[in-house]
Amino acid sequence: IGIADDRSEVHSIFSKGRQQSGWIPINLGFPTYNERLFYIQNKFLTPEYVSKVSIDFGSSVPEREYSTWLAKATGGLSIRAIEDMMLHGELRRVLTRDNVQSIINETISEQFSGQGGSDYLQVINPTRGLDGYGIPGYLAGELRFFLRRFRQGKLRNSNILMAGAPGTGKSVIANALAYELGYKCVQWSPALTQSKWVGETEQQLQKVLNWVEANLPCALFVDEIDVAMTSRDGGAIDTSGVGSKMLSILMPWLEQDHVKGQLLFIAATNRPDNIDAALKRRLQTILPVLPPSSPEERAQVIANILVREQGVQSSVEDIPADVVADGATAWYTQANLSILVDRAATIAAREDRDLEDDLHLFLRRATDTYREIGRAHV
């Protein structure tokens, strides 16, 4: 009996079955949801453990749902890793949502060590939905329509392509969609998965897909999908052929019965023209993600950023009209507006004041300085 943590690290002859090698390969895989739930209910979150450890998985998770939430959150973890999480909480007498997320990311780094670790694969448990990010009205309406059709099972497939410039909030939207469905969001960057060694990129992709399967139902967000999986019919040139090989693994996987209906696949790109035509056909819903186009939309985004990133309770009416006017912040992306708000908070801090002491003043000063820096780089 031979044992290996990663089948891809064993010589391929051992994977060819009894007739060719004399070996029978058996993939044990990750514990299923039911297996994790059984362990958590009977060995982890027992009455004795809960009496000793302060548990806080967030206001959205009531105590009666602690076990089911944790079983969903720990997809892709071994029983040993879940046991380590239990000991971590017991040692510190506290177990929080952040502790769980930290341990998940550490596990990812260990399993994918040497190829970028958690730089290219992260598992996020979203905390806000579409109303929590100040998403422009036109886009929020389309997303709600998509979610309604998804829940009704009326979509040919549940794959989305978001096309837009950097900084327009595509990853934020992916998290919000996952939250609305009660899913976790697995974020994968294929560009960072690629390796110079022959066959290693495909092996890493298979490991990622195995991880995703262990977390179903979930959302899979693929950032910059055009960079690694370039078009095979014109557009960008894939000189190494790695992109074509990745496509040949990903596309059949998306069509598997145990994946369809359990996965919300979300791809993001800055160059939709570079995406392979066959993959694009599988991305049924294509959404343009643009910077906020009107003063009202920019005010909504800034108000949301103030609450979410600075803890300043504000509304659209609190944002100065001259800050969001077309002559001041036209075509600012969501990322630009976040930087602007952070700059306003920094200006206030340098004067040993709080941002809410004079929100109008600090936002105006931040807008002026941000604009001057932009002119200096033109």
C-alpha positions, 0 to 999 in steps of 0.5 A, a space after each residue: 500500500 502506497 500513500 501520497 498527499 498529492 497524486 500529481 507528485 507520484 510518477 504517472 505510471 502508478 495512475 494507469 491502473 492494475 493492468 499497466 502498473 499493478 497498482 490500483 489508484 484510490 483518491 480519498 478526497 476531502 471530507 464531505 459536508 456530512 462527514 464534516 458536520 458529523 465530526 463538528 457536532 459530535 467531537 468539536 462543538 459539544 456542550 462541554 466545548 461551548 461552555 469553555 470557549 467563547 464562540 462568535 461567528 458573526 451576528 448573521 449566524 445564530 447559535 443554533 446554526 454554529 455547526 452547520 455554518 462551520 461545516 460549510 465554511 471548512 470545505 476543503 479542510 481535512 479532519 486533522 485541520 478541523 481538529 487543529 481549529 478546535 484546539 486553537 479555540 480551546 487554547 485561546 478560549 475564543 473562536 471567531 469568524 476571523 479565526 476560522 478564515 485565518 486557519 482556512 488560508 493557512 491550510 491553503 498556503 500549506 496545500 499550495 505551497 511553492 506555487 503562490 499559496 494563498 496568493 492565487 487561491 482564497 476562500 472568502 466568507 462574505 459579510 455583505 450583499 448587494 445593498 452593502 457595497 453601493 453598486 450602481 443601480 443599473 448593475 444592481 438591477 441586472 444582478 438581482 434579476 440574475 439571482 432570481 432566475 438562478 434561484 428558480 433554476 431557469 438559467 441554462 447555466 449559472 456562469 457570469 462574465 464581468 467585463 470592466 476596467 481595473 478598480 470597478 469593483 468586480 471582486 466586490 460584486 462576486 462576494 456580494 453575489 455569493 453572500 446573497 446566495 448564502 455561499 462562500 466565495 472561492 477566489 482564484 487567479 489563474 495567471 498566478 497558477 501558471 508555472 514554467 515547468 511542463 505539466 505543473 500548471 495543469 496539476 495546480 488547476 486540478 488541485 484548485 478544482 478539487 478544492 472547489 468541489 469540496 466547497 460546493 455549493 459555492 461561488 468560484 470567482 476567476 480574476 483576469 481570466 483572459 490573461 491565462 486562458 487566452 483565445 484559441 481563435 485569434 486575439 492574444 497568442 498563447 505561445 506555450 499552449 498552457 492556456 489551451 490545456 487549462 481550457 480543456 480541463 476547465 470547460 468539461 469540468 463546468 459541464 459535470 452534473 455534480 457541478 452544475 446547479 451547485 456552482 456560481 461561476 464568475 469570471 472577470 476580465 479587462 479584455 473580453 475580446 481575448 477570451 476563447 469563444 468556446 469559453 465565452 459561450 459557456 458564460 451565458 450572462 455578460 455584464 459590463 462593469 463601469 465606473 459610476 457615471 453620474 454624481 448621484 452614483 458617485 455619492 452613493 459609492 462614497 457614502 457606502 465606502 465611508 460606512 464600510 471602510 471608515 466606520 463613518 455613518 453617512 448618507 448620499 445627502 452628506 456628500 458635498 455636491 462639488 466633490 461628486 460633480 462631473 468636473 471633479 470626479 468624473 470617471 473615477 472608479 470605485 477604487 479611485 473613490 476609495 482612495 479619495 475617502 482614505 486620503 480624506 481620513 488621512 488629512 483629518 488624522 494629520 490634524 488630530 481630528 476625526 473624519 466626521 468632525 467636518 466631513 465636507 471639508 476633508 472630502 473637498 481637500 482630498 478631492 483637490 489634492 487627489 486631482 493635483 496629483 493626477 495632473 502631475 502624472 499626466 
